[in-house]
Amino acid sequence: MCSKANYEFYKSHNICVSCGQEDAEKNHTLCLCCMMKNRERSMEYHKKHREELKEKYRKRDKIRYDNLKKQGICTCCGKRHTKYNKIYCEHCSARKNAQHRAKYLLNIYASKTMAEIRV
């Protein structure tokens, strides 16, 4: 990929913008070979810089969480407003409660016999 003009030409003619020799995959700008190489490079980078990236994402997520909490917006979905100074909206709260309930019941049924379980 040399210039913006070449990139636009390859993209408009459905040619891989990286190697310029293969046909690009449907709804993509890269051929399959270049996509695989790009994926391998990306995975290698993430393996090498795992701890740095985790710290970076942790800081970013903490800032997002604090901003949403100050604005009174659900910290889970980031879409709906919360009520009564909570951190989740009613929809996310109900979904989380259902997940916790299912996990709890799964643990109860796995650890006890049917005679010990009271519903």
N, C-alpha and C positions, 0 to 999 in steps of 0.2 A: 504494500500500500504506500504509494509515493505521495500523492497529493489529493486534495479535496476533489479535484476534477476527475481523477481516475476512480476514486471511491464512488462518486455519484454515477459515473459511467457504468462501472461494474454492477453497482446496485440496481440501476435501471434495466440492465440487460441480464439480470439474474445470474451473475458470475460471482464466484467467491471473491470477496474484497481483500482477503489475506494473501492467497497465493495467485489469484488472477487466472487460474488455469482450469479449474473444475467448475461445474455447475453448482450453484448454491442450493442448499436444501430448501424445500418449500417453506415459506414464511420466515426464512432466515437469510442472513447475508454471508454466511460461511458454508463451505462444503463440509461433508461429514468428517473428513480427515483433519481439517483445521479445527473443527469443533472439538474433536477428541484431543488434539494436541493442546488446545486452549484449556480444556478441562483438566488435563494432567498437570499443566503448569500452575493452574489455580489451586489444585489440591496440594501440590508440593509446597507452594507458598504458604498456604494455610497451616500445613503441618509444621513448617519451620517457624512461623510467627504466631503460633497458637496462643501463647500466654499474653503476648502484646495485644492481639486482637480481642481476647476475652476481656482484658482490662479496658480497652477502648470501648467495646460494646457495653460493658457494665456501667461505665461513666455516662455514656450516651443515654442508656435506658433509665438511669437514676435521674438525670436532668429531665427527661420526658415525663417520668412518673411525678416528679415534684411540680412541674408546670401544670400537668393535668389536675393534680390534686388541688393546687391553688385556684384553678379556674372552676372547680366543682364539676369536672367531667370524669366519667368512668375511667379508671386507670387500666382496665382490662381491654376494653374495645376502643376507647378514645372517641366515642361518638355521642353517647347520650349523657345527659346531666344526671347527677346523683341527687338523692334526697336525704334529709336528716343527717348531714355531715358524714355520710358513708363514703367509701372509696369505689364501690361498684354500683352500677345502675341496677334496676330491678331485674332486667333480662339476664345480665351476667351473674348476678347474685343467685337467681333461681337455677341457672345452668351449673354453677359451681357447687351449690347445695346438692343437686341431683348427682353430680359426679362423686362428691364426698360420701353421700348416702350409699351409692352403688359400691364404692370401694369398701366402706364399712361393712355392708352386708356380705360382701365377698369374703372378707376376713373372718367374719363371724361364722359363716357356713363352712369355711375351710378349717377352722380351728376347733369347732365343737361338734358334738354329735347331735342328731335330731332331737334326742330326749332333753338335751341341755338348753336348746334354743327356745326362747319365749318371744313371741311376736306381738 
